[in-house]
Amino acid sequence: MPRQEVLILAMTRMLSGICTAGFTTERDEVTGLRWVRPVRDFDTVQPGDMTDADGRLVACCDVVELELIEPRPEPPHVEDWLTDFVRHRPRVLRRLEGDKRAAFFPQYLDKDPGEVLVEHKRSLCLVRPECVWASFSLDGYSGKYEARMGFLLDGDADHPRASGRRGAAVTDLKWRELGRRWLGGGGTIRLEHDELLERIGAEDVYLAVGLSRPWQGEHWPLVVGVHVVPDYEAGEA
């Protein structure tokens, strides 16, 4: 695959770096557009790998030109593509914004998220939950911070951890920054569906959901991208 335009739908935090993923322009019967997760030949993708020539870290809803070299599937992470971040820096072409952004998400919802959350045949999907709830916690003494989100989907695609009261971990960089600003010096916030939408001024919530690498013998569900309409600013109080 030559240089590709990738709509970034996940920019996430990992212990040793970041993870990113998005849609190419290639059509897919189930997901609408083909998912890719850019990876390095060795080690984890670092923030510098997804920083453009102007020193700006790529963000969700940027359309970025990437040099995708070859697929490196490691089931269920069949979307992994080896990417050249050194000789071909990421180049931001444009952003998906406004009315185009609002129209995009409902058009490209995953037709079978159970393949991700239940069957683990693949590891990325875009969904519109029927119900969401969110929590943030920060221990002011230890500095331990946690952002989580629970959600319910239509049909039989729910994952017991994601649909439980505690929900799944949120690794989305922008969402995590929003929670830190809300918490200030520490504490806990929990928001149910209506409270959450009101606080961020959203009419609709779409989630990019992924599966973790193996940990404790499981692939854990993760919220890797929180996309709301209208969009929110991480600096909102």
C-alpha positions in Angstrom: 0.0 0.0 0.0 1.5 3.4 -1.0 1.1 6.6 0.8 -2.4 6.7 2.1 -4.8 9.3 3.5 -5.9 8.2 6.9 -8.7 9.8 8.9 -7.4 9.6 12.5 -10.1 8.3 14.9 -7.9 7.3 17.8 -4.9 9.0 19.5 -4.4 7.3 22.7 -2.2 6.9 25.7 -0.1 3.8 26.4 2.3 3.1 29.2 5.3 3.2 26.8 4.0 5.6 24.1 0.9 6.2 22.1 -1.4 4.2 19.8 -3.2 5.6 16.8 -5.7 4.3 14.3 -8.1 5.5 11.7 -9.9 4.9 8.4 -8.3 4.8 5.0 -10.3 5.6 1.8 -10.7 1.9 1.0 -14.2 0.6 1.2 -15.2 -2.2 3.5 -18.5 -4.1 3.6 -18.8 -4.2 7.4 -16.9 -1.1 8.7 -17.7 1.2 5.7 -14.1 2.2 5.4 -11.0 0.1 6.1 -9.4 0.5 9.5 -5.6 0.7 9.9 -3.4 0.9 13.0 0.0 2.3 12.2 2.8 0.4 14.0 6.6 0.5 14.1 8.9 -2.4 13.3 10.2 -2.4 16.8 8.8 -0.9 20.0 5.8 1.4 20.5 4.8 4.4 18.5 6.0 7.5 20.2 4.4 11.0 20.2 7.3 12.2 17.9 6.3 9.6 15.3 2.9 11.3 14.9 4.1 14.9 15.0 4.1 16.8 11.7 6.9 19.0 10.3 5.5 22.0 12.2 5.9 20.2 15.5 2.1 19.7 16.0 0.9 16.3 17.4 -1.7 14.8 15.1 -5.2 14.9 16.6 -8.4 13.0 16.0 -10.3 14.0 12.9 -7.1 15.1 11.2 -6.8 13.6 7.7 -3.1 12.6 7.6 -0.9 11.2 4.8 1.0 8.2 6.0 3.5 5.8 4.4 2.0 2.4 5.1 4.5 -0.3 4.1 2.9 -3.7 4.7 0.3 -5.4 6.9 1.5 -6.8 10.2 -1.6 -8.6 11.5 -1.5 -10.1 15.0 -5.0 -11.4 15.6 -7.2 -10.0 16.8 -5.2 -6.9 15.9 -5.6 -7.6 12.1 -5.6 -3.8 11.4 -1.9 -3.3 12.2 0.2 -1.8 9.3 4.0 -1.3 9.5 4.5 2.4 8.9 7.5 4.5 7.9 7.5 7.5 10.4 11.1 8.5 9.7 11.6 9.1 6.0 8.0 10.1 5.5 6.7 12.3 8.3 3.0 12.4 8.9 1.5 15.3 6.8 -1.8 16.8 7.9 -3.9 17.4 4.7 -7.1 18.7 6.3 -9.5 18.2 9.2 -13.0 16.7 9.3 -15.0 19.4 10.9 -18.5 21.0 11.2 -21.4 19.6 9.1 -19.1 17.2 7.3 -18.0 15.7 10.6 -21.5 15.5 11.9 -22.6 13.6 8.7 -19.6 11.3 8.7 -20.0 9.4 11.9 -23.6 8.0 11.4 -22.6 7.0 7.8 -19.7 4.8 8.8 -20.9 2.9 11.9 -19.8 -0.7 12.2 -22.4 -3.2 11.0 -21.1 -6.0 13.3 -19.3 -4.7 16.4 -19.8 -8.1 18.0 -16.9 -9.3 15.8 -14.7 -7.0 18.0 -16.3 -7.1 21.4 -17.6 -10.7 21.5 -15.8 -12.8 18.9 -12.5 -11.0 18.8 -12.1 -11.5 15.1 -10.7 -7.9 14.7 -9.9 -5.1 17.2 -11.5 -1.8 16.1 -15.0 -0.6 15.5 -17.0 2.7 15.4 -20.2 2.6 17.3 -23.1 4.8 18.5 -24.1 3.6 22.0 -27.7 3.7 23.1 -26.4 4.8 26.5 -23.1 6.0 27.9 -21.8 6.9 31.4 -18.4 8.2 32.3 -16.1 8.6 35.4 -12.9 10.3 36.2 -10.8 10.0 39.3 -7.5 11.6 40.4 -5.7 10.8 43.6 -4.1 14.2 44.6 -1.5 12.4 46.7 -0.2 9.7 44.4 -1.2 11.3 41.1 -3.0 8.2 39.9 -5.5 9.2 37.3 -8.2 7.1 35.7 -10.8 7.8 33.0 -13.5 5.2 32.3 -16.6 5.0 30.2 -19.4 2.4 30.1 -21.8 1.9 27.2 -24.6 -0.2 25.9 -25.0 -1.1 22.2 -28.1 -2.1 20.3 -28.3 -5.9 19.8 -26.0 -8.6 21.2 -22.6 -6.9 20.8 -22.2 -5.7 24.5 -19.0 -6.6 26.3 -19.7 -7.4 30.0 -16.8 -5.2 31.2 -17.8 -2.3 28.9 -21.4 -2.5 29.9 -20.8 -2.9 33.6 -21.0 -0.1 36.1 -17.2 0.5 36.0 -17.0 0.5 32.2 -13.9 0.3 30.1 -10.7 2.3 30.3 -10.6 5.4 28.1 -7.2 6.0 26.5 -8.3 8.9 24.2 -5.7 11.7 24.9 -8.2 14.6 24.5 -10.9 13.0 26.6 -8.3 12.3 29.4 -7.2 15.9 29.3 -10.8 17.0 29.6 -11.3 14.9 32.7 -8.1 16.2 34.3 -9.3 19.8 33.8 -12.7 18.9 35.3 -11.1 17.3 38.3 -8.6 20.1 39.1 -6.4 19.0 42.1 -8.2 15.7 42.6 -11.4 13.9 43.4 -13.9 11.8 41.5 -16.6 12.7 38.9 -19.3 10.3 37.7 -21.7 11.3 35.0 -24.7 9.4 33.7 -25.9 9.6 30.1 -28.0 12.8 30.3 -25.6 14.6 32.7 -22.7 13.8 30.4 -24.3 15.0 27.2 -25.4 18.2 28.9 -22.0 18.9 30.4 -20.2 18.6 27.1 -23.0 20.2 25.1 -23.4 17.1 22.9 -26.3 15.8 20.9 -24.7 12.5 19.9 -21.8 10.4 21.1 -19.8 8.0 18.9 -17.0 5.8 20.2 -14.0 4.2 18.5 -13.7 1.0 20.5 -10.7 -1.3 20.5 -9.2 -4.3 22.1 -6.0 -4.2 24.2 -2.9 -6.3 23.6 -3.0 -9.5 25.7 -3.0 -8.7 29.4 -3.8 -11.1 32.2 -4.9 -13.6 29.5 -7.5 -11.3 28.0 -8.0 -8.7 25.3 -9.7 -5.9 27.2 -12.2 -3.5 25.7 -10.9 0.1 25.4 -12.5 3.4 24.4 -9.8 4.7 22.1 -11.8 7.6 20.6 -14.6 9.7 22.0 -16.3 11.7 19.2 -19.3 13.9 20.0 -21.5 16.1 17.9 -21.0 19.1 18.2 -17.4 18.6 19.1 -16.0 19.6 22.5 -12.9 21.4 23.6 -10.6 19.8 26.1 -10.2 23.1 27.9 -13.9 23.4 28.8 -14.5 23.7 32.6 
